[in-house]
Amino acid sequence: KKMPEPIGVDDVIRRLQTYKDILGVIILNAEGIAIKTTFENEETVQYAALVSHFIVKTRSAIRKLDSDDDVSTVRIRSKKHEIIIAPEFGKNQEYYLVVVHSPSAAF
């Protein structure tokens, strides 16, 4: 049997954007630089800087509590938005999927 091909980043972004309340999607590298985004440049830079700083602090706190543990998903909800951060920690690569959506509807 032939193995199914892995889903590409562009496919994931396209699929996420089919949800009506998704405001934007960003893929960040380990340095917090956006490598894919659906936001305008100014918003991308702002989210990238804040999210990457936040995830570094969050990861540090979790590791201080348990050195064998790591971040899997972070959800930040405000009155206007919800930000979901899903890090992917590989052997030599780190990526962060950041999804911003309106919390008024179920995701």
DSSP file (Angstrom, degrees, kcal/mol; ACC not computed):
  #  RESIDUE AA STRUCTURE BP1 BP2  ACC     N-H-->O    O-->H-N    N-H-->O    O-->H-N    TCO  KAPPA ALPHA  PHI   PSI    X-CA   Y-CA   Z-CA
    1    1 A K              0   0    0      0, 0.0     2,-0.4     0, 0.0     0, 0.0   0.000 360.0 360.0 360.0 141.8    0.0    0.0    0.0
    2    2 A K        -     0   0    0      1,-0.0     3,-0.1     3,-0.0     0, 0.0  -0.681 360.0-123.6 -83.8 132.8    1.1    3.5   -0.8
    3    3 A M        -     0   0    0     -2,-0.4     2,-0.1     1,-0.1    -1,-0.0  -0.495  30.7-106.9 -72.9 141.4    1.5    5.8    2.2
    4    4 A P        -     0   0    0      0, 0.0    -1,-0.1     0, 0.0     3,-0.1  -0.408  38.5-106.4 -67.1 146.4   -0.5    9.0    2.1
    5    5 A E        -     0   0    0      1,-0.1     3,-0.1    -2,-0.1    -3,-0.0  -0.458  39.2-102.4 -71.5 144.1    1.5   12.1    1.5
    6    6 A P        -     0   0    0      0, 0.0     2,-0.3     0, 0.0    -1,-0.1  -0.336  40.8-101.6 -65.1 149.8    2.0   14.4    4.4
    7    7 A I        -     0   0    0      1,-0.1     2,-0.1    -3,-0.1     0, 0.0  -0.565  39.9-131.2 -73.5 131.0   -0.2   17.5    4.5
    8    8 A G     >  -     0   0    0     -2,-0.3     4,-2.1     1,-0.1     5,-0.2  -0.357  17.9-110.8 -81.3 162.6    1.8   20.6    3.4
    9    9 A V  H  > S+     0   0    0      1,-0.2     4,-2.5     2,-0.2     5,-0.2   0.904 118.4  52.8 -58.7 -44.8    1.9   23.9    5.3
   10   10 A D  H  > S+     0   0    0      1,-0.2     4,-2.5     2,-0.2    -1,-0.2   0.879 108.2  51.6 -61.7 -37.2   -0.1   25.6    2.5
   11   11 A D  H  > S+     0   0    0      2,-0.2     4,-2.5     1,-0.2    -1,-0.2   0.903 109.2  50.1 -65.3 -40.9   -2.8   23.0    2.7
   12   12 A V  H  X S+     0   0    0     -4,-2.1     4,-2.6     2,-0.2    -2,-0.2   0.929 112.2  47.3 -62.5 -45.8   -3.0   23.5    6.5
   13   13 A I  H  X S+     0   0    0     -4,-2.5     4,-2.1     2,-0.2    -2,-0.2   0.924 112.8  49.0 -63.0 -44.7   -3.3   27.2    6.1
   14   14 A R  H  < S+     0   0    0     -4,-2.5     4,-0.5     1,-0.2    -1,-0.2   0.911 112.0  49.1 -60.8 -42.6   -6.0   26.9    3.4
   15   15 A R  H >< S+     0   0    0     -4,-2.5     3,-1.2     1,-0.2     4,-0.3   0.919 110.6  49.8 -64.8 -43.5   -7.9   24.4    5.5
   16   16 A L  H >< S+     0   0    0     -4,-2.6     3,-1.6     1,-0.3    -1,-0.2   0.880 104.6  59.1 -62.0 -38.0   -7.8   26.7    8.5
   17   17 A Q  T 3< S+     0   0    0     -4,-2.1    -1,-0.3     1,-0.3    -2,-0.2   0.588  87.7  74.8 -71.1  -8.8   -9.0   29.6    6.5
   18   18 A T  T <  S+     0   0    0     -3,-1.2     2,-0.4    -4,-0.5    -1,-0.3   0.715  76.6  91.0 -74.5 -18.6  -12.2   27.8    5.6
   19   19 A Y  S X  S-     0   0    0     -3,-1.6     3,-1.4    -4,-0.3    88,-0.0  -0.645  79.9-138.5 -76.7 131.5  -13.5   28.4    9.1
   20   20 A K  T 3  S+     0   0    0     -2,-0.4    -1,-0.1     1,-0.3    -3,-0.0   0.767  96.6  51.6 -66.2 -27.2  -15.4   31.7    9.0
   21   21 A D  T 3  S+     0   0    0     85,-0.2    81,-2.3    81,-0.1     2,-0.5   0.391  77.0 114.9 -95.2   5.1  -14.0   33.1   12.3
   22   22 A I  E <   -A  101   0A   0     -3,-1.4    79,-0.3    79,-0.2     3,-0.1  -0.646  40.4-176.5 -75.5 121.9  -10.3   32.6   11.5
   23   23 A L  E     -     0   0A   0     77,-2.9     2,-0.3    -2,-0.5    78,-0.2   0.758  60.9 -29.1 -89.7 -28.4   -8.7   36.1   11.3
   24   24 A G  E     -A  100   0A   0     76,-1.6    76,-2.7    15,-0.1     2,-0.4  -0.948  47.0-138.6 179.0 161.4   -5.3   34.9   10.3
   25   25 A V  E     -A   99   0A   0     -2,-0.3    13,-1.7    74,-0.2    14,-0.4  -0.995  17.1-175.4-134.9 136.9   -2.6   32.2   10.4
   26   26 A I  E     -AB  98  37A   0     72,-2.6    72,-3.1    -2,-0.4     2,-0.5  -0.996  14.0-156.0-132.9 139.2    1.1   32.6   10.9
   27   27 A I  E     -AB  97  36A   0      9,-2.8     8,-3.2    -2,-0.4     9,-1.3  -0.978  21.0-168.6-110.5 121.5    3.9   30.0   10.7
   28   28 A L  E     -AB  96  34A   0     68,-2.6    68,-2.2    -2,-0.5     6,-0.2  -0.824  12.8-138.6-108.5 147.4    7.0   31.2   12.7
   29   29 A N  E >   -A   95   0A   0      4,-2.2     3,-2.1    -2,-0.3    66,-0.2  -0.357  44.5 -84.5 -89.7-177.2   10.4   29.7   12.8
   30   30 A A  T 3  S+     0   0    0     64,-0.7    65,-0.1     1,-0.3    -1,-0.0   0.756 129.1  56.4 -61.4 -26.1   12.5   29.3   16.0
   31   31 A E  T 3  S-     0   0    0     63,-0.2    -1,-0.3     2,-0.1     3,-0.1   0.434 120.0-107.7 -86.0   0.9   13.8   32.9   15.7
   32   32 A G  S <  S+     0   0    0     -3,-2.1     2,-0.5     1,-0.3    20,-0.2   0.688  73.0 142.1  81.6  18.3   10.2   34.2   15.7
   33   33 A I        -     0   0    0     19,-0.1    -4,-2.2    16,-0.0     2,-0.3  -0.809  54.6-120.1 -95.8 130.7   10.3   35.2   12.0
   34   34 A A  E     +B   28   0A   0     -2,-0.5    -6,-0.3    -6,-0.2     3,-0.1  -0.528  31.9 174.5 -70.9 125.5    7.2   34.6   10.0
   35   35 A I  E    S+     0   0A   0     -8,-3.2     2,-0.3     1,-0.4    -1,-0.2   0.611  75.5  16.8-104.8 -18.1    7.8   32.2    7.1
   36   36 A K  E    S+B   27   0A   0     -9,-1.3    -9,-2.8   -27,-0.0    -1,-0.4  -0.975  74.0 162.7-147.5 142.4    4.1   32.0    6.1
   37   37 A T  E     -B   26   0A   0     -2,-0.3   -11,-0.2   -11,-0.2     4,-0.1  -0.993  36.1-160.9-157.8 154.1    1.3   34.4    7.0
   38   38 A T  S    S+     0   0    0    -13,-1.7     2,-0.1    -2,-0.3   -12,-0.1   0.368  74.1  90.2-112.0  -1.5   -2.2   35.5    6.0
   39   39 A F  S    S-     0   0    0    -14,-0.4     2,-0.1     1,-0.1   -15,-0.1  -0.451  87.9 -95.5 -87.2 163.9   -1.9   38.8    7.8
   40   40 A E     >  -     0   0    0     -2,-0.1     4,-2.5     1,-0.1     5,-0.2  -0.353  46.9 -99.6 -68.4 162.7   -0.7   42.1    6.5
   41   41 A N  H  > S+     0   0    0      1,-0.2     4,-2.7     2,-0.2     5,-0.2   0.883 119.6  51.8 -56.6 -45.9    3.0   42.8    7.3
   42   42 A E  H  > S+     0   0    0      1,-0.2     4,-2.0     2,-0.2    -1,-0.2   0.921 113.8  43.3 -61.6 -45.4    2.4   45.1   10.3
   43   43 A E  H  > S+     0   0    0      2,-0.2     4,-2.9     1,-0.2     5,-0.3   0.895 112.5  53.9 -66.0 -39.9    0.1   42.6   12.0
   44   44 A T  H  X S+     0   0    0     -4,-2.5     4,-2.9     1,-0.2     5,-0.2   0.937 109.6  47.0 -59.7 -47.9    2.4   39.7   11.2
   45   45 A V  H  X S+     0   0    0     -4,-2.7     4,-2.2     2,-0.2     5,-0.2   0.908 113.8  48.5 -62.2 -42.5    5.4   41.5   12.7
   46   46 A Q  H  X S+     0   0    0     -4,-2.0     4,-2.2    -5,-0.2     5,-0.2   0.956 115.4  42.4 -64.5 -51.1    3.5   42.4   15.9
   47   47 A Y  H  X S+     0   0    0     -4,-2.9     4,-3.1     1,-0.2     5,-0.4   0.924 113.4  53.8 -60.9 -44.1    2.1   38.9   16.4
   48   48 A A  H  X S+     0   0    0     -4,-2.9     4,-2.1    -5,-0.3     5,-0.3   0.923 111.2  44.5 -58.5 -46.9    5.4   37.3   15.6
   49   49 A A  H  X S+     0   0    0     -4,-2.2     4,-1.7    -5,-0.2    -1,-0.2   0.937 119.0  41.5 -64.7 -47.1    7.3   39.3   18.2
   50   50 A L  H  X S+     0   0    0     -4,-2.2     4,-2.3    -5,-0.2    -2,-0.2   0.913 116.9  46.3 -70.5 -43.2    4.8   39.0   20.9
   51   51 A V  H  X S+     0   0    0     -4,-3.1     4,-2.8    -5,-0.2     5,-0.2   0.921 112.0  50.0 -67.7 -43.8    4.0   35.3   20.4
   52   52 A S  H  X S+     0   0    0     -4,-2.1     4,-1.8    -5,-0.4    -1,-0.2   0.908 113.1  46.9 -64.1 -39.9    7.6   34.2   20.1
   53   53 A H  H  X S+     0   0    0     -4,-1.7     4,-1.9    -5,-0.3    -1,-0.2   0.927 113.7  49.1 -63.8 -44.5    8.5   36.0   23.3
   54   54 A F  H  X S+     0   0    0     -4,-2.3     4,-2.6     1,-0.2    -2,-0.2   0.907 110.6  48.8 -61.9 -44.4    5.5   34.6   25.1
   55   55 A I  H  X S+     0   0    0     -4,-2.8     4,-2.7     2,-0.2    -1,-0.2   0.850 108.5  53.9 -70.0 -33.2    6.2   31.0   24.0
   56   56 A V  H  X S+     0   0    0     -4,-1.8     4,-2.1    -5,-0.2    -1,-0.2   0.933 112.9  43.9 -63.3 -45.0    9.9   31.2   25.1
   57   57 A K  H  X S+     0   0    0     -4,-1.9     4,-2.3     2,-0.2    -2,-0.2   0.913 114.8  49.1 -65.0 -43.4    8.8   32.3   28.5
   58   58 A T  H  X S+     0   0    0     -4,-2.6     4,-2.4     2,-0.2    -2,-0.2   0.923 111.4  48.8 -62.9 -45.6    6.1   29.7   28.7
   59   59 A R  H  X S+     0   0    0     -4,-2.7     4,-2.2     1,-0.2    -1,-0.2   0.897 110.9  51.0 -62.2 -41.2    8.4   26.9   27.6
   60   60 A S  H  X S+     0   0    0     -4,-2.1     4,-1.9    -5,-0.2    -1,-0.2   0.916 110.1  49.3 -62.4 -44.1   11.0   28.0   30.2
   61   61 A A  H  X S+     0   0    0     -4,-2.3     4,-1.6     1,-0.2    -2,-0.2   0.917 111.5  48.6 -63.2 -44.2    8.4   28.0   33.0
   62   62 A I  H  X S+     0   0    0     -4,-2.4     4,-2.1     1,-0.2     7,-0.2   0.907 111.6  49.5 -63.8 -41.6    7.1   24.5   32.1
   63   63 A R  H  < S+     0   0    0     -4,-2.2    -1,-0.2     1,-0.2    -2,-0.2   0.819 107.0  55.1 -69.0 -30.2   10.7   23.1   32.0
   64   64 A K  H  < S+     0   0    0     -4,-1.9     3,-0.2     1,-0.2    -1,-0.2   0.861 110.9  45.9 -68.4 -34.2   11.5   24.6   35.3
   65   65 A L  H  < S+     0   0    0     -4,-1.6     2,-0.3     1,-0.3    -2,-0.2   0.868 138.3   1.8 -73.5 -37.5    8.5   22.8   36.8
   66   66 A D    ><  -     0   0    0     -4,-2.1     3,-2.1    -5,-0.1    -1,-0.3  -0.834  62.2-155.7-154.6 109.3    9.4   19.5   35.0
   67   67 A S  T 3  S+     0   0    0     -2,-0.3    -4,-0.1     1,-0.3    -3,-0.1   0.671  95.8  55.3 -65.2 -16.8   12.5   19.2   32.9
   68   68 A D  T 3  S+     0   0    0     -5,-0.1    -1,-0.3     2,-0.0     2,-0.2   0.462  96.2  84.5 -91.8  -1.9   11.0   16.3   30.9
   69   69 A D    <   -     0   0    0     -3,-2.1     2,-0.3    -7,-0.2    -3,-0.1  -0.552  53.7-179.3-100.1 164.0    7.9   18.3   29.9
   70   70 A D        -     0   0    0     -2,-0.2     2,-0.2    -8,-0.1   -11,-0.0  -0.962  36.2 -81.2-153.9 168.0    7.4   20.7   27.0
   71   71 A V        +     0   0    0     -2,-0.3     3,-0.1     1,-0.2   -12,-0.0  -0.522  39.3 168.1 -74.1 136.1    4.8   23.0   25.5
   72   72 A S        -     0   0    0      1,-0.4     2,-0.3    -2,-0.2    -1,-0.2   0.718  67.4  -7.2-113.3 -45.6    2.2   21.3   23.3
   73   73 A T        -     0   0    0     13,-0.2     2,-0.4     2,-0.0    -1,-0.4  -0.984  55.9-162.4-152.1 142.2   -0.5   23.9   22.8
   74   74 A V  E     -C   85   0A   0     11,-2.5    11,-3.1    -2,-0.3     2,-0.5  -0.994   4.8-167.3-127.2 132.5   -1.2   27.4   24.2
   75   75 A R  E     -C   84   0A   0     -2,-0.4     2,-0.5     9,-0.2     9,-0.2  -0.981   2.7-174.1-119.9 128.3   -4.5   29.1   24.0
   76   76 A I  E     -C   83   0A   0      7,-2.7     7,-3.1    -2,-0.5     2,-0.5  -0.984   8.2-171.2-121.3 120.6   -4.8   32.8   24.9
   77   77 A R  E     +C   82   0A   0     -2,-0.5     5,-0.2     5,-0.2     2,-0.2  -0.948   9.6 168.9-120.2 130.0   -8.3   34.2   25.0
   78   78 A S        -     0   0    0      3,-3.4    -2,-0.0    -2,-0.5     0, 0.0  -0.588  53.7 -89.8-118.3-174.6   -9.3   37.8   25.3
   79   79 A K  S    S+     0   0    0     -2,-0.2     3,-0.1     1,-0.2    25,-0.0   0.825 125.4  29.7 -67.1 -30.1  -12.6   39.6   24.9
   80   80 A K  S    S+     0   0    0      1,-0.2     2,-0.3    22,-0.1    24,-0.2   0.806 124.7  15.2-100.1 -34.9  -11.9   40.2   21.2
   81   81 A H        -     0   0    0     21,-0.2    -3,-3.4    22,-0.1     2,-0.4  -0.897  50.8-143.9-140.3 162.8   -9.7   37.3   20.0
   82   82 A E  E     -CD  77 101A   0     19,-2.5    19,-2.5    -2,-0.3     2,-0.5  -1.000  16.6-159.9-127.3 133.3   -8.3   33.9   20.8
   83   83 A I  E     -CD  76 100A   0     -7,-3.1    -7,-2.7    -2,-0.4     2,-0.5  -0.957   3.7-166.1-113.9 124.9   -4.8   33.0   19.8
   84   84 A I  E     -CD  75  99A   0     15,-2.8    15,-2.6    -2,-0.5     2,-0.5  -0.953   3.2-167.4-112.6 126.3   -3.8   29.3   19.6
   85   85 A I  E     -CD  74  98A   0    -11,-3.1   -11,-2.5    -2,-0.5    13,-0.2  -0.961   6.4-177.7-117.8 121.4   -0.2   28.5   19.4
   86   86 A A  E     - D   0  97A   0     11,-2.8    11,-2.2    -2,-0.5   -13,-0.2  -0.895  13.2-159.0-120.9  99.7    0.9   25.0   18.4
   87   87 A P  E     - D   0  96A   0      0, 0.0     2,-0.5     0, 0.0     9,-0.2  -0.446   6.0-157.0 -77.7 151.7    4.7   24.5   18.5
   88   88 A E  E     - D   0  95A   0      7,-3.2     7,-2.2    -2,-0.1     2,-0.8  -0.955   7.7-167.2-127.7 110.4    6.4   21.8   16.6
   89   89 A F  E     + D   0  94A   0     -2,-0.5     5,-0.2     5,-0.2     2,-0.1  -0.866  14.5 173.4-104.6 107.5    9.8   20.9   18.1
   90   90 A G        -     0   0    0      3,-3.5    -2,-0.0    -2,-0.8     0, 0.0  -0.320  48.5 -88.1 -99.1-173.9   11.9   18.8   15.8
   91   91 A K  S    S+     0   0    0      1,-0.2     3,-0.0    -2,-0.1    -1,-0.0   0.942 121.4   1.6 -61.7 -49.2   15.5   17.6   16.0
   92   92 A N  S    S+     0   0    0      1,-0.0     2,-0.4    -3,-0.0    -1,-0.2   0.289 126.7  64.0-122.5   7.8   17.0   20.6   14.3
   93   93 A Q        -     0   0    0    -64,-0.0    -3,-3.5     2,-0.0     2,-0.4  -0.982  51.1-167.8-138.7 145.9   13.9   22.7   13.7
   94   94 A E  E     + D   0  89A   0     -2,-0.4   -64,-0.7    -5,-0.2     2,-0.3  -1.000  13.5 174.6-130.4 134.1   11.3   24.5   15.6
   95   95 A Y  E     -AD  29  88A   0     -7,-2.2    -7,-3.2    -2,-0.4     2,-0.4  -0.961  16.2-151.8-134.8 154.1    8.1   26.0   14.1
   96   96 A Y  E     -AD  28  87A   0    -68,-2.2   -68,-2.6    -2,-0.3     2,-0.6  -0.989   4.6-153.7-129.4 123.2    5.1   27.6   15.7
   97   97 A L  E     -AD  27  86A   0    -11,-2.2   -11,-2.8    -2,-0.4     2,-0.5  -0.866  17.5-169.2 -92.3 122.3    1.6   27.5   14.1
   98   98 A V  E     -AD  26  85A   0    -72,-3.1   -72,-2.6    -2,-0.6     2,-0.5  -0.965   5.6-175.8-118.1 122.2   -0.3   30.6   15.3
   99   99 A V  E     -AD  25  84A   0    -15,-2.6   -15,-2.8    -2,-0.5     2,-0.5  -0.976   5.1-166.4-120.5 127.4   -4.0   30.9   14.6
  100  100 A V  E     +AD  24  83A   0    -76,-2.7   -77,-2.9    -2,-0.5   -76,-1.6  -0.952  20.9 158.3-113.5 127.6   -6.0   34.0   15.5
  101  101 A H  E     -AD  22  82A   0    -19,-2.5   -19,-2.5    -2,-0.5   -79,-0.2  -0.939  46.6 -93.5-144.5 167.5   -9.7   33.8   15.5
  102  102 A S    >   -     0   0    0    -81,-2.3     3,-1.0    -2,-0.3   -21,-0.2  -0.705  27.8-150.4 -80.8 124.2  -12.8   35.4   16.9
  103  103 A P  T 3  S+     0   0    0      0, 0.0    -1,-0.1     0, 0.0   -22,-0.1   0.481  78.5  91.7 -77.5   1.4  -13.9   33.6   20.1
  104  104 A S  T 3  S+     0   0    0    -24,-0.2     2,-0.3   -83,-0.1   -23,-0.0   0.754  89.2  42.8 -67.8 -23.1  -17.6   34.4   19.5
  105  105 A A  S <  S-     0   0    0     -3,-1.0     2,-0.1   -84,-0.1     0, 0.0  -0.838  98.9 -91.6-120.7 159.7  -18.1   31.1   17.7
  106  106 A A              0   0    0     -2,-0.3   -85,-0.2     1,-0.1    -4,-0.1  -0.431 360.0 360.0 -68.8 142.1  -16.9   27.6   18.4
  107  107 A F              0   0    0     -2,-0.1    -1,-0.1    -4,-0.1   -88,-0.0   0.394 360.0 360.0-100.4 360.0  -13.6   26.7   16.8
